[in-house]
Amino acid sequence: MHADTKEVQVGIDSPYVDLAAEVFTLLADPTRIRIILVLRSGESSVGNLAETVGKSPAAVSQHLAKLRWGRIVRARQEGNRVYYSLVDEHARTLVTQAVFQAEHAVDEQPAHHAPSARGA
């Protein structure tokens, strides 16, 4: 177990509360959520991300710049191509949990609670 995934008591006066709100603001965009969902399985080029999320490469690049600024993704250049990946597992977890919460808002029996999802 990673030390940063243990249950930690965070007080309401933590200096990280305001920064956490900024993270939520940064993630409050459907295209950025889709980018993170794609990057869960590994690094990807801007072109591949654009095709997968159905946006132009220019638009995806702008979203990636914001995610880089927030230290959610990192870039790796290989020749004239740039590949992006998640910096750590936290954005993956936040986005996955947000999608699960959305399922609760829509479905009486969310898919992630189905018996087949529990074994996965």
Secondary structure, DSSP 8 states (H G I E B T S, - for coil): --GGGS-----TT-TTHHHHHHHHHHH-SHHHHHHHHHHTTS-EEHHHHHHHHTS-HHHHHHHHHHHHHTTSEEEEEETTEEEEEESSHHHHHHHHHHHHHHHHHH-SS-GGGSHHHHT-
